[in-house]
Every structure is written in C-alpha cells, then in structure tokens.
Amino acid sequence: MWRTRGSIPYLARTLRALGDAHDAAGDHQTARAVWEEARELFRGIAHEHGVRALDARLTREGTESRASNRR
C-alpha cells in the first residue's frame, strides 16, 4: 500500500517491522533482505536514525532473533 501511495517513510517503517517479524519467526534470510530494503529507503530520505537502527540489526552476529537474545 505505501509503495503505491509514495509514502517512503511509512514504507520503510513497515518493512523494518516486517523484517522484525521474520527474524522473530526464525526466518533470518528474509529478515535480512527486508531490512536491507528498508535501510536503503531510509538512506534515500536521509533518515539517519532509521539507517543506524537497521545497521544494528544487520550487523548482529548471526542475525539471531531479538526474542532469543532477551532470554
């Protein structure tokens, strides 16, 4: 939806959340792909906080689920 409406900030945030959901479900490969797309969108609109947050997710060792890391 956000892609067709041209709302890049909302699309980037939605993709970030989708990546988080994939990561929590154990699908780390898809999570990485979605986060990379979101990071590029944030980079394109110069949203540095969004870029840094996604860099942190993408550089985590083994892209383990944050849920597992909280235990």
N, C-alpha and C positions, 0 to 999 in steps of 0.2 A: 504494500500500500504506500509506504513512504517513498519508495523508489519512483512510483508514478506521479506522486504529488510534488516531487522535487524538494522534499524536506530532508536535507542531508544530515543535520544534527540528530533528528529523530531516527533516521535510518541507522546511523552509526550506533546510537544507544541501543536500538532494538537488536542489532547484530551482536553487540557486546553481550547483551543479556542472553541471546540465543547461544552464543559460544559458551557462556557460563553454564547453561542448561546441559549442553552436550558434554562439557567437562565433568559436571556432577554425575552424569549418567555413565561416565567411563569412556565416552567416545572422544578421546583426546585428539585424534587426527582431524575430525570435523571441527572440533572446538578451535584448533589452531587455524584452520582455513578461514573460519568465520571471523575470528579475532583479527587476522591479518587484513581482511577486507575492511573491517570496522576501523582498524588503525589507519589505513590509507585514507579513508573518508575523513577521519578526524584530522589527519595531517593536511588534507586538502583544504580544510576550513580553518587551519591554524589553531586548533583546539588542543593546546599543549597538554592540559591535564588528561584529556582522553587518550592522547598518544602515550603518555607516560604510564597510565593505568594499564593499557594494553601491552606495552613493552614489558611491564612487570609480569603479566600473565604469560606472555610468550617466552620469557626467559627463565621461568620456573623450571627447575630440574625435573625432567620427565613429564612436564605438564600434568602433574597429578591434580586430582580434584581438590579444591579448597576444603570440601567437606571432609575428606580423609585427613587433611592436614590439621583440622581442628580437634581431632580425637586425642 
